[in-house]
Amino acid sequence: MDVVQIEKDLEDLIPGYIANLKTYVKDMTAQLSAAQFEPIARTAHNIKGSGGGYGFMKITEIGAQLEAAAKANNVDQAKVLLGQLDSYINNVKIEYV
């Protein structure tokens, strides 16, 4: 399990951010089933940009890879990455410092 240290002043924002990510994963999974790669690429781009800003470098990494997979219409890779993102956001341990 990953442990991420987040600045204390972001503590009020993190639950909402994680909840939004869970919604994005559900939405992107549905979009992938419909072969809608453009909205997945857009959402993944946003995740790539926001993850590090909140202190979640792994989310930024997965977002970048997912964006590339969506732009390449790579269904298999996108499925794997969505699974990784889902697992990460449901299992990450957050410590506020």
FENWOHU-V597640 format. One record per residue. N is the residue number from 1. RES is the residue in one letter. SS is DSSP state (H for helix, E for strand, L for the rest). PHI is phi in degrees with one decimal (none if undefined). PSI is psi in whole degrees, -180 to 180 (none if undefined). Layout:
N;RES;SS;PHI;PSI / N;RES;SS;PHI;PSI
This chain:
1;M;L;none;134 / 2;D;L;-78.5;141 / 3;V;E;-116.0;127 / 4;V;E;-119.7;131 / 5;Q;E;-95.5;124 / 6;I;E;-118.2;143 / 7;E;L;-60.8;137 / 8;K;H;-55.2;-35 / 9;D;H;-70.2;-9 / 10;L;H;-97.7;-1 / 11;E;H;-55.1;-39 / 12;D;H;-70.2;-24 / 13;L;H;-88.0;-26 / 14;I;H;-64.9;-45 / 15;P;H;-57.0;-41 / 16;G;H;-66.8;-39 / 17;Y;H;-62.8;-47 / 18;I;H;-64.1;-41 / 19;A;H;-60.9;-42 / 20;N;H;-62.5;-42 / 21;L;H;-60.8;-40 / 22;K;H;-62.0;-40 / 23;T;H;-65.0;-43 / 24;Y;H;-59.9;-41 / 25;V;H;-62.0;-45 / 26;K;H;-61.6;-45 / 27;D;H;-63.2;-46 / 28;M;H;-66.8;-33 / 29;T;H;-64.6;-43 / 30;A;H;-65.6;-41 / 31;Q;H;-64.0;-38 / 32;L;H;-64.4;-41 / 33;S;H;-61.5;-28 / 34;A;L;-96.7;9 / 35;A;L;56.2;39 / 36;Q;L;-98.6;86 / 37;F;H;-80.2;-31 / 38;E;H;-62.4;-48 / 39;P;H;-65.3;-31 / 40;I;H;-64.7;-45 / 41;A;H;-61.0;-41 / 42;R;H;-64.4;-47 / 43;T;H;-64.9;-43 / 44;A;H;-61.9;-38 / 45;H;H;-61.0;-44 / 46;N;H;-64.8;-41 / 47;I;H;-63.6;-42 / 48;K;H;-57.3;-42 / 49;G;H;-74.9;-33 / 50;S;H;-87.7;-31 / 51;G;H;-53.3;-54 / 52;G;H;-64.9;-32 / 53;G;H;-62.9;-29 / 54;Y;H;-93.8;-8 / 55;G;L;102.5;7 / 56;F;L;-102.3;83 / 57;M;H;-64.7;-32 / 58;K;H;-64.5;-36 / 59;I;H;-66.5;-40 / 60;T;H;-61.3;-43 / 61;E;H;-62.7;-49 / 62;I;H;-64.6;-40 / 63;G;H;-59.4;-42 / 64;A;H;-64.0;-44 / 65;Q;H;-67.4;-39 / 66;L;H;-67.6;-39 / 67;E;H;-60.0;-45 / 68;A;H;-64.0;-41 / 69;A;H;-63.7;-42 / 70;A;H;-65.8;-42 / 71;K;H;-65.1;-27 / 72;A;L;-92.2;4 / 73;N;L;54.1;37 / 74;N;L;-92.1;93 / 75;V;H;-61.7;-48 / 76;D;H;-61.2;-46 / 77;Q;H;-66.5;-40 / 78;A;H;-62.1;-40 / 79;K;H;-61.0;-46 / 80;V;H;-60.5;-46 / 81;L;H;-68.3;-38 / 82;L;H;-63.3;-38 / 83;G;H;-64.2;-41 / 84;Q;H;-64.6;-44 / 85;L;H;-63.6;-45 / 86;D;H;-59.9;-47 / 87;S;H;-61.5;-44 / 88;Y;H;-62.1;-51 / 89;I;H;-69.2;-22 / 90;N;H;-88.7;-12 / 91;N;H;-123.9;-11 / 92;V;L;-63.9;139 / 93;K;E;-101.8;129 / 94;I;E;-109.3;129 / 95;E;E;-117.0;128 / 96;Y;E;-95.0;129 / 97;V;L;-121.4;none
